[in-house]
């Protein structure tokens, strides 16, 4: 682009410069030709005046007049600035100087003509005139040569060649100017097309961006009105994309986004539009015929997205959720359709069974409640309005309390009693999980410190850790700060993590768990058997305890397979030098079977329900009494 501009400017400058040269040379040729013609004309007029005087058809004054005119012309040619091009012609200046000298010699003879009217004098005068003409004939020839050379001489032809050469170069410059101009226009059009593409498309995925999406959906709505048909908006979000970026790197994240974009385009083809709104959020516009159901397309999109993505180190299994809204039933404007699709996606994202969700009436109210809960939860954390209940974990042999599990409770003045699972879901979704976990850790550690001071020095507290605080890499520093603030021994703290939490990134998990073990904290794998653990993972992770999920304990008295699984888990834990805690012990028969199988610890409603700290203090006192 810059080269084209420079070439264009250079060509323009050269073209106009050559035009000026042509004008100057042409003007010079014209000036020289006119001046040389005038010189020859004055010489001829003086010669004719002499001839007329000899023939007695003109008087002496007529001759003297043309003599003066010729001399004046010679002086002008010798001294005038405008006559400089004539003087610069080869051989002209010596001729003009010699003619000026000759005129000076002739002056006395010219003005002496006609001083006497006698017949003898007239004959003598005629002889003088003829002599003057004879002397003038030489200069007449020279003036003729100057005049001829100015039009057809070598110098004139050279000047004409120069003009022709300049005109040829000017034509080349003009052609170059036109070519560079055309090239510049082509580059400008290409750059404009590229800038327009970049302005309306996502650089990574090449899909339409948010700005272009609004143009596409507005046009799609107009087309739907013309066809008297419908339109579906599918909002798509990738689950756990931040964890993929953090654990596997942004290069893998970009690869995943690119593959998702390609798969969306393959599904939509020419019957709709796919766009990337930002981050891991995509949207698909699907024109609908009258009465067409958008659910099949949403399902097709989801099935396409969850296919494995091949990577150099293995396969990545992406997870996605899709929310759908339909025009005009669920919205007549762009913002309303997007809001409803986003609401439906929100429900799909927080559902354990539904990954594709169509908008339904009442969803907005439920989502609004979640947002209000988030604001209230933030205030409850900051104002210390949450409560911890404690459920004791007993040694099945002997009945002593080995530890207590801290369980979150919240009674909101606005929303009433909130279920713990809903509290955790709201905290995870609205970025409050870290604050909530820190509050739980600090409160539970302070309470345990009080119990230690009260004489229950061997007691431990179990705290559940959410996936977000486990994955952000700050868990070890948070635990360290809590232990320092409460002066609590690290061996008294047991962190419970779920299989899904620890297995998102095995390498990162091992590093985090090893940092915690160096502090002296115990690690328990919660709800074992419901996730995706393998023997290899159990061997790699630095765990102290396994907690058998209550679903296995509940069925072990009626289902031999469940009993066999519990037996296997206990034997496996023993071989890995881990203690086993059975959750959900509600029947005496379950307790007896667990004791027979060698399970060391148990918790459940049969043994004790979760209770407030003051009640837990009483339970500790009664058990130790």
LOKE-22832 format. One record per residue: residue in one letter; x, y, z negated of N, C-alpha, C in turn. Coordinates in steps of 0.02 Angstrom, whole numbers, plus 50000, padded with zeros to 5 digits. Atoms other than C-alpha are relative to their C-alpha. Example, Ala and Ser with C-alpha at 12.3 -4.5 7.8 and 13.67 -1.06 7.14 Angstrom:
! residues 2
A500454994150000506154977549610500455006050000 S499584994150003506844994749643499615005549963 
END
This chain:
! residues 625
X500424994050000500005000050000500445006350000 X499554994250004501395012349952500415000750063 X499604999949938502435007350104499585002850057 X500454997549947500935010450218499905007549994 X500094992950010500665027550140500625003950020 X499384996749981502495032250159500105000150075 X499925000349928502535026350339499515004750035 X500504995649971500935035750377500215007349992 X499794993250011501605051750299500605001750044 X499424998949957503265049850392499815000850073 X500234999649931502385046750557499655006650013 X500364993749993501265061850530500505005850004 X499504994750000502755072950489500395000150066 X499615000549938503765066750640499585002250060 X500454998249944502265068850755499935007550005 X500084992749999501975086950706500655003550013 X499354997049986503825090750708500164999850074 X499875000749928503985084150886499535004550040 X500454995549965502455094050937500285007149999 X499704993350004503315109750875500605000650047 X499434999949954504885105150972499765000650072 X500274999749932503855102251130499745007150016 X500254993249990503005119051107500575004950011 X499434995549994504675127551083500354999350067 X499655001349936505505119351234499575002450059 X500454997849947503975122551342499995007650005 X499994992750000503945140651288500655002750027 X499344998049975505805142051324500034999550075 X499995001049927505605134851499499595005350034 X500434994949971504175146751534500335006849998 X499674993450007505145161751466500585000750049 X499424999849955506705157451565499765000750073 X500254999649931505695154651724499715006850017 X500294993449987504725170951706500535005350004 X499474994950001506275181051663500434999650063 X499595000749939507305173851807499625002250062 X500404997649943505875177251926499985007650002 X500014992750003505755195251866500675003050022 X499344997649980507645197251888500074999950076 X499955000549927507585190852066499545005150034 X500474995349971506055201752100500285007149999 X499724993350005506925217552039500585000950049 X499454999749951508475213452145499735000950070 X500314999549932507375210952299499675006850010 X500324993549992506395226852264500525005550011 X499474995249989508025236652252500284999350070 X499755001249932508635228652413499505002750051 X500514997449954506975232852499499995007649999 X499974992750004507115250652435500575002850042 X499434997949959508835252252515499844999350073 X500195001149930508155244952677499525005550023 X500494994949982506695257252675500345006850006 X499644993749994507905271752645500395000350065 X499635000249936508965266252792499545001050059 X500494999449945507395265452901499625006549995 X500314993650012506875282552834499264999449987 X500705000850020505215275452770499915001249925 X500024998550071505655279352589500555005049986 X499504994950016506625293352507500484997349948 X499485001850047508095293252389499724998649930 X500295000950066507005294652234499714993049991 X500275006750002506165278152277500554994949986 X499425004550011507875269752286500265000649929 X499744998850067508435277952125499534996949946 X500485003050047506825272152038500124992549992 X499905007350004507115253852083500694998349974 X499345001050029508945255852037499955000149924 X500104999450073508415261551863499634993949972 X500385005950023507165247351849500444993749998 X499555005849999508475234451899500505000349942 X499524999350054509735241451777499674998949931 X500365001150062508445241951639499874992549987 X500135007250006508005223751675500644996449979 X499365003250016509855218951667500185001249927 X499854998450070510095228051500499564995949952 X500465004050043508555219351429500224992749996 X499775006949999509205202451483500644999149960 X499365000650036510915206151406499925001149925 X500044998150069510305213151241499374997749964 X500635001850032508505207851209500004993149967 X500035006450036508185194051079499564995050036 X500455004549965506755187251181500314997250064 X499665002449940507965185251327500574995249983 X499445004450019509185174551227499984993250035 X500005006449964508575158051306500285000650071 X499744999149932509005165451477500755000449999 X499274999250005510745170651423500354993549985 X499705006350020511025153251351500024994950057 X499975004549942510745145251521500705000050029 X499315000549974512385139151597500135004950059 X499804995649946513245152851705499605006350008 X500434994249992511885165951680500325006249971 X499714994150033512785177551558500555003350042 X499494996749958514335180451671499695003750060 X500324996749942513185184451817499685006549979 X500324993950024512195196951714500515005349984 X499484995150017513785205251650500325003050063 X499704997449938514555206551825499525004550037 X500504995849966512935213651895499935006749964 X500034993750038512875226451753500595004450016 X499404996249982514665231651793499935003050070 X500084997749931514245232951978499505005850004 X500494994550001512725243851942500315006449974 X499654994150025513825255251841500435003250054 X499594997449945514985256851991499575003450053 X500444997449947513505260052106499645006449979 X500434994750024512725273451997500145006650036 X499834993649967513685288352071499835000050073 X500145000549928513435282152248499255000450011 X500734999949992511555279552220499735007049992 X500264993350013511275296952150500315005250048 X499724995549950512375304552288499644999650067 X500385000749937511185298552424499525005950009 X500494994849984510175312152514500205006949979 X499784993350019511235327052461500045004750060 X499964995849940511285333352643499534997250052 X500505002249951509995333052785500285000250071 X499724999649932511195334952934500014993150031 X500015006449963511195321753070500624996049985 X499405003750015512975317153031499984996949932 X500065002750068512635315252850499524994249997 X500485005550000511135304352885500314993650026 X499675006049974512185292652987500494997249949 X499535002250051513465292352851499624996649942 X500405002850055512095289152721499764993150019 X500245006549978511415274752826500554994949993 X499445004650005513145267252830500134998149927 X499915001450071513275268952639499474995149974 X500545004650021511575260652617500144993050023 X499865006749974512075246252728500574996749961 X499455002750040513685244452628499754997649932 X500285002150064512685244052467499624993550006 X500385006249989511535230752539500474994150008 X499525005449990513045220852593500294997749933 X499735001750066513765221652417499474996649956 X500555002850040512045217652342499824992950019 X500215006649975511815202252449500294994349957 X499695005150042513025192452339499604998949936 X500395000550063512035196552182499304997550013 X500665002549983510415193052274500004992350002 X499935007349998511015175352306500054997049929 X499925002550069511535173452124499345000149962 X500654999650033509845179452063499544994650025 X500415005349972509035167252180500184993249969 X499775006350030510085153052111499764999349928 X500245000250070509635157851933499264998249998 X500725001249999507805157951978499844992850019 X500125006949978507885141352069500214995149945 X499765004550052508915133151932499534999949939 X500454999850058507675138851799499404995450009 X500575004449988506335128351883500204993050022 X499825006649974507265114351969500734998349991 X499315001450011509045115051909500104994249951 X499835005650045509975102151808499765001349929 X500204998350068509615111251646499244999449991 X500745000450004507765112551687499784992749996 X500185007250002507695093851722500194996949932 X499815002750065508625090451561499475001949947 X500514997850047507355100751466499344996150010 X500605004049987505935091651554500094992949975 X499875006850028506765075051507499925000049925 X500074999550072506855080951328499265000049980 X500724999750014505005085351332499684993250009 X500285006649987504595068551408500194995049944 X499775004550054505645059551277499635001549935 X500364998150061504835069451137499284997750003 X500705002249993503105065851205499944992449992 X500015007350008503545047351214500074998249927 X499915001450071504165047551036499375002049960 X500614997950033502625057250983499454994950009 X500505005249989501545043951063500144993949956 X499825005650044502515030550968499815001649928 X500194998150068502295040350807499254999849990 X500734999950005500455042550845499724992949995 X500205007050005500265023950876500164997249932 X499815002250067501225020550716499545002849947 X500464996950047500105032750626499334996550000 X500645003549995498565024150692500044993049969 X499925006750028499255007050647500055000249924 X499934999650073499775012450473499345002149969 X500664998150025498085020850451499534994049998 X500425006049999497215004950505500204995149946 X499765004650052498324994550392499815002549931 X500184997150064498005006550249499254999049986 X500725001250008496125005350278499864992749983 X500085007150014496264986450282500194998349929 X499785001250069497244986450119499515003049950 X500494996850045496014998550041499374995849994 X500605004250001494544987750092500134993649961 X499835006250036495444972250028500055001349925 X499924998350071495904980749864499335001649969 X500664998450026494154987449845499584993749989 X500365006450007493444970049875500274996249940 X499695003650056494684962749749499795003349934 X500204996550061494294976249619499274998849984 X500715001350011492444973549643499914992949973 X500055006950024492684954749620500224999649927 X499755000250069493714957449462499525003549952 X500464996350043492434969849396499384995949984 X500635003850008491014957249416500114992649985 X499885007150012491864940549381500504999249942 X499545001850053492744932449235500664997550031 X499365001649969494604930949274500184992649992 X499805006950013494844913849194499574994950038 X500455005149972493304904249254499745001650069 X500264997749935492884914549411499245000250003 X500734999550002491074914649354499805007449995 X500244993150013490024930649355500065001749926 X499934997850070490364940749198499355003049975 X500614997450032489124949149082499685005550043 X500274994549960488954964649193499634997450062 X500295002849939488614954549350499384995749983 X500575004250020487454942749254499365004149995 X500604995950007486254956949214499715001950068 X500254998649933486154961349398499664993850029 X500285006249972485844943149444499334998349968 X500635002050033484484940249314499455005050017 X500514995149980483584956449359499744998550070 X500215001949933483574951149541499594993549998 X500375006350005483004933649491499305001149973 X500674998550026481554941049392499565003150054 X500394997149945481014951449542499794994650050 X500165005449953481114936049654499454995549971 X500515004250032480094926049527499315003250005 X500644996549993478734939349531499744999550071 X500225000549930478704938949721499744993150016 X500205007049987478574919949722499434997849955 X500515001850049477304920249580500204993549965 X499735006150032478414907349494500365002049936 X499674998950064479464905749337500755000350006 X499284999550004481254907149281500224997549932 X499735002650063482264897949149500695002949987 X499344997650021483734904949052500284995049950 X499685005150043484894891748977500625003249968 X499434997450036486084898448844500424994149974 X499575005850015487584886948818500585002249955 X499454998650047488844886548675500374993649986 X499585005950014490304874748644500104999449925 X499905001250071490354867248470500734998849984 X499325001250023492004868048379500545002650047 X499504997649952492874878048516500585003549964 X499464996750037493834888548389500484994949971 X499575005250028494484872748307500464997150054 X499595002549944495094866548478500555005050016 X499504994949986495974883048510500545000049946 X499524999550056496774883148337500444993849995 X499625006150011497314865048334500394997850062 X499685002449939497724861248517500315005550042 X499694994449964498204878548578499525003150050 X500444996249954497434891748691500044997350071 X499955002849933498074883048847499484994550010 X500515005249997496954868048809499315003249999 X500634996550002495544879948765499815003050067 X500124997249933495714888848933499834994550050 X500145005749957495754872049021499284997649991 X500685002250014494144867048935499495004950029 X500474995049974493274883348982499964999650076 X500005000649927493804881149164499614993950023 X500375006149982493134863449170499255001049989 X500704998750014491504868949089499695004250056 X500254995749946491304882649221499894996050064 X500075004049940491604870249362499404995349996 X500575004650008490334857949292499345003750003 X500624996149995489024871549272499845001850072 X500114998349930489264876949452499784993950040 X500205006149965489124858949510499274998349987 X500705001450016487464857049420499535005050032 X500434994849974486754873649476499995000250076 X499924999749927487424873349654499725006550027 X500284994049969486424885449763499325001849973 X500684999050024484824884549662499975004249936 X499994995850059485334896349523500685003349992 X499374996650014486774905649442500254998149931 X499675001150065488014901749304500465005949987 X499594994350018488914915649211500314998849932 X499685000350066490114917549065499905006749966 X500144993850036489544930348938500585002149957 X499424998450042491134929348834500164994249954 X499795005450045492144917448727499804993250028 X500235006649977491364900048737499255000150013 X500724999349989489634906648779499875000950075 X500184999949929488904903248951499245000550006 X500724999749987487194905949029499864997950071 X500215002349934486284898049176499315002750014 X500664997649976484854905949274499724994850048 X500305005249958483684892949348499315002350025 X500664998549973482274898049465499544993949994 X500475005550010480724887549429499425000650049 X500625000149961479324882549544499414999849952 X500604999650043477544883749479499904993449962 X500115005950041477334871649334500624995749988 X499385004050008479154865249338500245000449928 X499745000550069479894859449173500765001450000 X499284998450000481614867049133500414994949961 X499635004650044482074852849012500464995350039 X499545004449964482784840949146500665003450020 X499394996449982484014854349205500445001149938 X499624999050062484524858249025500344993549979 X499705006550018484804839748992500574998250047 X499485001449951485804837949152500635004149985 X499434995750018486894852749102500374997249939 X499695002650060487204845348930500384993550013 X499675006449985487614827948997500645001250041 X499404998449961488834835649120500565002849957 X499504996650041489694846048988500354995449950 X499705004250053489994832148861500434994450028 X499555005049972490954821148983500715001649978 X499304999050023492764818548931500385004450048 X499564995749961494014831348990500704997149995 X499335003050003495674823149038500535005349985 X499434995750018497214831048958500634995750004 X499375003949997499054826048970500094995349941 X499905004150059498994819248793499414995449985 X500595004250012497314810448809499375003450025 X500644997249980495474814548830499705004249944 X500354995750047494504828548747499264999250012 X500725001049994492664825748712499655006349976 X500334993750021491814842748712499294998849977 X500695000250024490184845548621499685006850015 X500344993849981488904858348677499284999849975 X500714999450016487194864648628499705005250047 X500334995849949485934872848744499325002349973 X500654997250017484484884448707499685002850063 X500354998149938483164887948841499395004349984 X500624996050002481854901448863499745000650072 X500335000249935480594902749006499635006550013 X500374994149977479934917749102499394997750040 X500154994450045478584923949086499714997849933 X500345002450060477894912848947500355002249936 X499634998750062479284916548821500405006450003 X499664993649994479834933648876499905002950069 X500094996749936479534946449012500585004550019 X499414995849986481164956048999500644996149987 X499355003350006482994951649004500204999149927 X499795000450070483364955748822499594995049961 X500445004650036481864945848761500164992850019 X499835006849978482304930548866500664997749969 X499355001750028484114930948808499954998949924 X500085000850072483614933248627499674993449982 X500345006350014482424918448632500434994050017 X499555005549982483684907448723500554999349947 X499495000250051484994912248594499734997149935 X500325002950060483784908048453499934992550006 X500065007349988483434890948529500684996649995 X499335002850004485304888048547500254999749928 X499824999950071485544892948365499734993849964 X500305005950032484344879048313500334993650025 X499665006049974485184866448428500694999349967 X499335000150029486884871248356500004997549928 X500035001950071486314868248178499564993949989 X500385006250006485354852348214500484994150007 X499575005949996486154835448187499764995150053 X500285004849951485044826848316499845003150068 X500224996849938484474839548447500565004550027 X499504995949969485764846848566499725004650054 X500344995949950484534854048692499335002149970 X500594997650035483174865148621499665005450043 X500404994949969481784874948707499715004649947 X500254995150049481174890648622499284998349981 X500675001050026479634888748514499805005949956 X500254994650043478544901248425500184998649927 X499815000750070479114904248247500744999349989 X499285000750008480954901448281500335006549979 X499704993650017481324919848268499945001449925 X500104998950072480574920648094500494995849959 X499545004350037481624905848037500735002550006 X499324997549991483194913248113500105006549959 X499964993950039482804929948032500114998349926 X499905002250069482684920747867500724998149987 X499305002050008484414913447895500445006349994 X499604993950003485104930847926499915003649933 X500124997050065484274937547770500344996049944 X499665004250049484944922747673500755001449999 X499284998649997486694926747734500175006449963 X499884993750036486574944647671499924999049925 X500115001250072485854938647506500564995849970 X499465004350025487204925247490500645004049990 X499414995950008488584937847517499955004149935 X500104996250061487844948547379500044995649938 X499985004650057487634933347265500714998049983 X499305001750012489474928747287500355005849966 X499664994250026490064946347253499775001749929 X500284998250064488904948647103499964994149951 X499965005950043489214931247031499314997549978 X500685002250014487394926047046499894992650016 X500055007149986487744908047099500144996149936 X499915004250060487774893646976500294993350022 X499735006749988488764877446968499684995149950 X500215005650042487984861446903500554994750004 X499475005050003489084846846855499694993149991 X500235007050008488754828346881500614995849979 X499435003950024489884816846779500134993850043 X499785006149967490874802746861500284995549945 X499835004450057491024788046741500464994350021 X499655006449992492214773746722499494994549989 X500525005150005491074758946756500154995049944 X499815004350056492044748646630500155004649940 X499884996150060491884757346463499545006049994 X500474994650002490744771746512500285006849985 X499704993450012491994785846484499925004550062 X500044995249945491844801746587500705001450026 X499344999049970493334802246706500065007050029 X499994993449968492864818346796499285002350010 X500674997349983491414829546845500045002950071 X500034997049934490874834947019499615006549996 X500334993450001490464853447039499515000450059 X500534999749950488814855647134499685006949999 X500224993149994488214872447197499245000549994 X500714998550006486514879547148499905007550008 X500154992949991485684895847196499255001149996 X500694998050006484054903047138499965007450017 X500034993149976483764918747242499365003349975 X500604996350022482594932047173499535001350058 X500414998549941481974935047351499764993650034 X500165006049961482004917547428499874993849957 X500135005750043481814906247278500594995249998 X499475005050005482804890147256500224997950070 X499735001749935483944886947405500374993449995 X499675006650001484494869247446500755000850014 X499274999449990486394866747436500224999250072 X499815000949930486494860447615499865006250042 X500164993849964485634876247677500495005549981 X499514995050021486814886947574500654999250040 X499385001449965488314878447654499945001650074 X500114998649929487564879647830500015007550014 X500014992749991487224898347810500705002949992 X499324997550011488974901347741500454998450059 X499585001949943489794891647883499855004250061 X500204996649939488804900448018500145007549998 X499924992850005489004918147952500675002149970 X499324998150021490834917747902500095001049926 X499954999250073490564916447715500294993949966 X499785006450030491254898847690500635000949958 X499374999150037492974904747634499865003349932 X500164996750064492264916647503499634995349953 X500395004650041491034903447444500454994749969 X499555005250025492374889947428500465002849946 X499554996950050493514901847335499635001249935 X500404998950061492104906447215499894993549962 X500125006550032491704888047183500644997549966 X499375002350028493534883647156500175003849936 X499814995950058493824898147036499534998849942 X500495001150054492204895446938500084993149968 X499925006850026492444876646922500654999349960 X499355000550035494274878746871499975003649933 X500084996550064493824891546738499614995949949 X500405004150045492494880246667500404994049974 X499595005750021493684865346665500525002349949 X499504997450048494984876146577499685000949931 X500354999350064493684880146443499914993249967 X500105006750029493304861646421500664997149974 X499355002350025495164857846406500155003249933 X499874996550063495304870946270499544997449944 X500475002650050493794863046186500194992949978 X499765006650022494754846646172499924994550051 X500095005349949494284837346333500575000650051 X499414998549958496044838446402500094995350058 X499905004749945495954823046513499495000650055 X500554999349951494424828846609500255003250064 X499854997249934494544832546795499365002750032 X500574997349964493414842446911500094998850075 X500015001249928492954837647090499645005850034 X500304994449962492634851947213499984998150074 X500075001449928491954849447389500275005850041 X499694995049957492924858547525499654999950068 X500354999649936492024864847682500514999650057 X499545000749943492764861847856500375006450017 X499694993849978493114880247890500625001849959 X499424998350042494264883147741500554994850008 X499505005249990495124866547775500395001350065 X499694999349935495464871147957500395006550008 X499664993649988496054889147935500715000349973 X499315000450022497684883547853500165003849936 X499884996150060497444893947695499794996449936 X500255003650058496784880347580500524999449945 X499485001150051498434876847493500155006549962 X499864993750034498774895247457499415002149956 X500594998350041496974897747395500004995949935 X499985004450059497124882747277500555002249953 X499444997850041498814888747216499825006349961 X500204993850033498104906047176499494998749945 X500515001750050496614898547084500324996749939 X499665003450056497724887046979500405004949959 X499604995050036498854901546934499555004749960 X500454995350035497374912746889499674996849939 X500365003450056496584899546775500474996149955 X499515003750039498194891946707499814992649993 X500235006950000497474874946752500524995450031 X499545004949972498534859546783499734997550067 X500215002149933498494854546967499734992949999 X500235006950002498244836246919499294999349976 X500695000250024496564840846844499495001750055 X500444998049946495874846547012499984994750054 X500105004949947495154834347140499615003550056 X500344996949943494704841147312499684994550042 X500365004949960493384831447407499925002750071 X500064998249929493484832047597499624994550035 X500375005049962492344823447721500444997350056 X499625003049945492964812147860500035004850060 X500014995549943492424824647993500485005849989 X499544994450015493404838547906500724998050012 X499295001949999495034829047891500224997550068 X499805003349938494994820948062499955004550061 X500024995549943494724836248172500695000850031 X499314999249976496594838248186500454996149953 X499655004450047497544823748109500685002849979 X499344997350017499274831948119499935005949952 X500114994350043498634848048044499724997949933 X500285002550062497644838347915500534997349954 X499465002950040499164828747857500435005549969 X499584994650027500164844847838499645003649943 X500384996650053498774853147737499964995749938 X500075004550057498504837947627500674999149963 X499355000850032500364836047596500185006249959 X499894993950040500464854147539499624999749935 X500415000650061499064850747416500294994849953 X499715005250042499884834847354500645002449966 X499404997350031501494844347324499825004449940 X500234996050057500504855847210499804995549942 X500225004750052499924840347114499264998850001 X500735000849995498104841047171499844993150027 X500245006449973497164824647200499525001350058 X500434999549941496264821747365499544994050003 X500505005449993494654811547382499655000650067 X500365000149936493874806347547499274998549986 X500705000450019492014809547525499584996750054 X500495003149953490554800147605500344995050046 X499635004649957491744786647667499524994850031 X500405004949964490964775447799499495003150045 X500504996649957489824788447880500335003850057 X499664996349947491154796747988500354995550048 X499655003649947492464790748109500714998149978 X499345001950024493924785548001500214993250029 X499725006449980495054771748060500524998149948 X499485002250048496304761247960500645004050010 X499404996049987497674771148046499965006749965 X500084993650034496964787447979500084999449925 X499945001050072496814780647804500734999049979 X499305001350015498614775147811500415006550005 X499624993849989499214792247874499835005449949 X500204994550044498204803647760500214998749928 X499785000950070498924806247584499425000849951 X500604999850042497334801947489500114996549934 X499985003350065497074797047306499384995849988 X500635003350015495254791747307499574999450063 X500535000849950493864785247418499335000249964 X500674999850029492034789147382499534996550050 X500455003849957490834776247454499335003750005 X500624996449989489314784547531499414996449966 X500575002850037487694782147435499554995650043 X500425004249957486844774247587500204992749995 X499775007050008487934758647567499824997349931 X500165002150068487664758147379499264998449993 X500735000950006485774759747400499784993450030 X500225006049965485684744647517500364993749977 X499585005850015486964733247436499624994549961 X500385005150038485664724447325499514996250044 X500495003149956484534720247472500294997850067 X499715001349934485684719547624500694996949991 X499345003350008487124706847624500555003550039 X499504996649960487994716547761500255006349964 X499804994150038487984732347656500454998049942 X499605002550055488664722447509500694998050024 X499365002049972490014715147619500445006050018 X499634993949982490504732647681500285003349937 X499764997150062490624739147502500594996149973 X499455004350023491714724347454500635001350040 X499434998749956492834727547603500335006749985 X499734993350015493014746047563500395000049935 X499655000450065493484742347383500674996450007 X499385003749990494774729547437500505004150040 X499564995749959495464741447568500315005449957 X499744994650042495634755547441500534997249951 X499525003050047496514743847319500674998750034 X499385001549964497764738747453500385006450016 X499674993649986498124757247486500135004049937 X499894996950065498254761047300499575006249990 X500484994650010496714772047299499454997849952 X500575001450042495354773147168499365000850040 X500634999849964493564770347226499465002649953 X500594997450036492044780347170499384998250040 X500635001749967490314773747212499505005549986 X500504994750008489034787547244499294997050001 X500705001949996487164786247218499824993749961 X500175005950042487134772947081499355001749963 X500664998550029485284772747034499684993949965 X500275006150030484984754646980500544996649958 X499535003650042485774744346841500324994350039 X499745005449960485964730146964500575002350045 X499464997249958487004741347078500635001049958 X499424998950043488144745946933500354993449985 X499705006450016488414727646886500384997150060 X499675002649940488814722647066500655003850014 X499404995949988490044736947084500564998249951 X499515002050049490914731846923500304993250018 X499765006649980491034713946985500475000450060 X499574999349940491804719947149500655003749986 X499384996650019493134729647055499995007550011 X500054992749993492474747347084500115003249932 X499794997150064493234758446949499535005649977 X500374994050019492154774146955499315000150034 X500664999549971490334778146986499645006349977 X500414994350019489104792546987499314999150032 X500675000749975487234793547012499495001249945 X500534998350047485564796646930499934994949944 X500025005050054485674780246832500455002049943 X499504998350050487194786846744499875007049971 X500164993250023486814805446735499835004350061 X500174995349948485984818946839500455006249995 X499634993650005486844835446884499695004449946 X500254996050056486714847446738500405006549994 X499664993650011487164865046686500624999049957 X499375000650037488854868346606499884998949925 X500135000850072488114869746431499774993049984 X500235006850011487234853146450500574995150011 X499435004449988488814845446520500464999949940 X499604999850060489734851246366499724995349946 X500325004550049488464842146258500104992750020 X499895006949976488634826546366500714997849984 X499315001750016490514826846344500094998649926 X499945000950072490344828646157499694993549977 X500345006250020489124814246144500374993950024 X499645005849972490164802846254500644998849961 X499365000750036491764806346158499904998849926 X500125000750073490944805245988500094992849978 
END
